[in-house]
């Protein structure tokens, strides 16, 4: 379900909050295109992603989740707010386990394996080089959001038994609008190391 833009007044500033696309929307399964124009529209997209993510609230939000097929995401982890354009990832072999949620799967969290450390390289909204490097939650966040840019969802990262339980919970969620689909990761390592 997609609704129109909402506006929130926060500390005297009018924030643009975009509708978040839910599981089942085809854009969530479509690989995003690289950003080539670093203009006012891109800066507005970064602002919309950030404001929508903070209002949700969430730890991250990728452009496809608000219906824009570009390789951009925003994040907010441990009070640090940022964004990354055209990211590429280098992942540690060391793994972490933990629950993961997604704004496109409202109210649901599932155990999802991820690399313990991630280095995301890309550019900022002005085209300047940028590196986001972290462990644990930040690593989980940049992996999750970069997956969104590749058309991969966190349920695709689960082992088969956990995925089966997750898909049952998703089918029973009141926000689901159609039959779920699960894809295999397009990456040779399935996100499990460099």
N, C-alpha and C positions, 0 to 999 in steps of 0.2 A: 504494500500500500504506500502511495506517495501523496503527501499533502503539500501545500504551498509553504513558502518561506514564512517563518514567524519572526517577530521582532521582540526583543527583551530590552528593557531599560535597566542597566546595571551601573550603579555609581555614576549616573548622569550621562552614560554613553549608550546609544542605541545599537544593540548587537543583532546581526543577521544570523538567524538560526535556520539552517536548511533542513528539509526532510531527509531522514536517513533511510536508505534503501534496505529492505529486509531480505533475508534468505529466500531464494526463489526468484529474485529479480535477475534477469539475464546479465545485466551489467556487472554483477559481482563475479561472474564466471568468464568475463571478457578481458583479456590482457590489455592493460592501458598503454597508450601511446607516449613516447618520450616527449617532453616539453621542448619546444624549439623557440618559442617567443617569450622573452622575459620582459613582459610589459605590465601595464596597469591591470589588465584582466587576470594575469597570473597572481599579482599581489592581492587582488580582491579574492581570488580562489583560496589563497593561503589564509587570508583573514576569515573567510567563511568557514573553512575547515577548522580553524582554531576556535572560533566562537561557537560553532556547533558542537565540537568535541567538549569544550568546557561546560556548555549548557546541559549536555546529555546526562551526567558527566561521563567521560571516558578517558583512558590513558592514551588513546591514539585514534586517528580517523584518516582514512585514505580517500582520495578524490572519487573513486568509483562508488564509494558508499553514499555520496551525495549526488550521484548521477553524472559525474564528469570523468570521462575516460582518459585522464592524463596521469602520468607517473609523479604524483605529489602526495605526501602525507604530512600530517601534523601530529605532535605528541606532547604529552604532559606527564612526566615521570618525576616523582620526588620533588615537585614544585618547579621543575625546569620545563619551560614551554619552548618548543622549537618546531621546525619543519625541515623537510628534505625533498629535493626535486631530483628526479632521475637517479634514484639510489641503486647501488649494487652492493652486495653483501659478501663479507668474508666471515666464516663461522668457525668457532673452535670445535674440536672433536669432543671435548668434555660436554656432557649433557646435563640438563636440569629437568626435573619433573615439577609439575605444579598445575593448578587450575588456571584456565584461561577463559575469558569471556569475549564477547564481540558485540558492538552496538547494532550489528545487523542480525543478531540472535538475542533479542532483548530478554533479560532475566535469566539467561542460561549460562552456566559455567561447567567446563569439563576438564579433566586431566589431559594435558597436551604436552608431549615431549618437545623440547627445544634445545638448541645449543646454549651453553652457559654464557658464552661471550660472543658478541657480534661487533663487527666494524662495518658501518654503513657509510659508503662514500658517494657523494653526489655534489649538488650545488644548492645555493639558497635561491630565494625568489629574484635575486638580481643577477644570477648566473655566476656568483663567486663560489669557489671550491669550499666544500664543507664536509666534515667527517663527524659522524655521531658514533661514539664508541662506548660500550658499556657491558655490564654483566647483569645477570639475574633479570629483574623486571624491565630495565631499559633494553637489554638484549632481546627479551621475549617480545617487547613492544615493536622494535624495529623489524624483527623477523615477521611478526603478524601483519604489520602494515605493508611491508614489501611483498608478502604473499598476496595481499589484496590487489596490488598492482599487477601481479602475474595471473590473476583470476583464480587463485588458490585460496581456499577457506581453511580455518583452523581444524575443522572436522576431517579434512584430508590428511592431516598430520597424525591423527590418532591411530593406535593399533586397531586391528579389525574388531576385536571384542568391545573395546571402548567406543569405537565408531558406531557399532550396532546399538549400544545403549543410548548414545547421544542422538542418533537418528530417531529412535523411538520417542525420546523426550521432545525433540523438535517437532515431530508429527503431531504430538499431543498439545503443543503450544497453541494458544488461542490466536496468535498473530500469523500463523502459517497460512499461505494462500494457495499452495500447490504441492505436487509431489516433490520430495527432495532428490537432489542428485549429488553424487560424490565422485570426485575426480582423483586420479593418482597424480602426485606431484610431477611436474614436467622436468624437475631437476634430477640429474643423475644420482645425487647423493640423498635425495629426498629430504634435504635440509639438515642432514645429520653429519656435518663436518665439511672441512675444506678438501 
